[in-house]
Amino acid sequence: MLAEAWIEHLQDANIGKDQQDEIYWNKIFEDFHDRTTGPARTKNTLTGKWTRGDCQRFNAYYKQANRKSGENEADLIEIVKTVYLERVDYRRKCNAAERAYEAQREKDLAIKKCEDMKFLMIDTSNLPPHKRAFIERQQAEIMKKYEDAGADD
């Protein structure tokens, strides 16, 4: 609704963007409320959505869309809405997958660190020399890994 109101006021030769920003957004705000049956919104909530990029992304898709023969403005808006929702949903899914991957990665690293710390606690004093040597080499590698990591911080 907001994007439709914005496009309508932008394309209106009598209104256009050649007016004060406050007046321009007041007209869009009024038009938005005339179109919607939802709860009343403040002008800041609407312009905040615009500056956040949602409507600007929609507008970019609108500008890229080519009207086909027999399509009117309403048809074009519906097509753009479909494209927008598909792409935004895809982007959100990608972002969610990336966040899930990072969370799993952090969890795996924490588990590995716990396992390493547990391995460092092994007492080698009562082991045969060849087993003691093996475990102590492994412990030294673990210590070096965390010393190197601490140097990067």
N, C-alpha and C positions, 0 to 999 in steps of 0.2 A: 504494500500500500504506500509506504513511504517512497520507494523508488518510483512508483507510478506517478505520485504527486510531484516528485522532483523533476521527472522527465517532462511531464506536462507543462510545468512552469518554466523549465529551461527552454523548451521548444516554442513557447508562446511568444510570437514576435512582438506583441504588445507589452509583455512583461519582461521576458528574457533575463539574463544575468546582469544587465546594465542597470542595476538598482542597488540600493544599500543592502548589505547582507542581512541586517535585522528585518527589513521589510520583506525581502525575498523569503527568508525562512519563516516569517509569520504567515505568509500566504500558503506556503507548503504545509505548515502546521495546521492551519484552518482546513485546508483541503483534505489532509490526512484524516482529521476528525470527522469530516463530512462523509468520508468513505467507509470508515470502520464502525463496527458495532461493539468493539471491545471496550475495556475500561479506558477512561481518559488518561492521557499521558502528558507530561510536561514537555515543553519545547526542548529542554536540555536532554531529556531521554531520547528524543528523536534525533537531534543533531549529534548526540554522543554516538548513536548507532551509525550515523553517517561517517563520522570521523574515524570510527573504529575500523572501517573498511568494508563492512558487509554491503552497504548500498553502493559504494564505489566499485566493488567487485561486480555487483549486479549490473551497474552501468557499463562497465567494460564489456561484459557479455552482450549487453544490449547494442552497444556500438558495433560489435563484431557480427551481430546477426544480420542476415540478409533477408529482407521480406520477399516472399515468393508471390507470384501472380495469384491474385484472389485472396490474399491474406490482408486483414486489416490490423490496426494497431493493437487491438485486444488479442488477436491471434499471436502476434509477434511477442507480446508481453508473456503470454502463456508458455510459448516455446522457450523464451529466455528464462522464465521461472524454473522450468524443468531442467534446463542445462545448469543453471546456478545451483539448484538443490543437489543434483547429481555430483557436481564438482566439489561443492562445499562438504557434502557427506563423505566423499572420497578423501578429501583433505583431512577431515576430522578422524576418519578411520586410520589414515596413515599416521597422524599425530598420536592417536591412542596406541597404535601398535608400537610406535617408537618409544613412547613412555613405558609401555609394558616391557619392552625389551630392555630398556635401561634399568628398570626396577629389578628384573630377573638377573641382569648382569651384576648389579650391586649386591643382590642376595647371594649369588654364586661366589662372588669375590669374598664376601663376609664369611661364608661357610668355609671356603678354602683357607682363609686366614685363621679361622678357629681350628681347623684341622692341623695347620702348620704349628700353631701355638701348642696344641696338644702333643704333637710330635716332639717339639722342643723339650717337653717335660719328661721324656723317657729317660730313666736312669740307666746308664750304661755300665755302671761300676761292677755289676755282677754278671756281665755277659762275657762270653768267650771273645778273645781278641779280634777275630775276623768279623764277628757281628758288631762288636763295639766300634771298630774302625768304619764299617759301612754306615752305621747310624750316626756317628759323629760327623762323617762327611756330609750326610744329608742335612743334619742340623746346621752345619756351617753354611751350606748353600741357602738354607732358609734364612739364616741370620743375615747373610749377604744381600739376599733379595729385599729384605725389609730395611736394611741400612741404605741400600741404593734408592729405595722408594722414599725414605726419609730425606735424602739429599735433594730430591726433586721438589719437595714441598717448600 
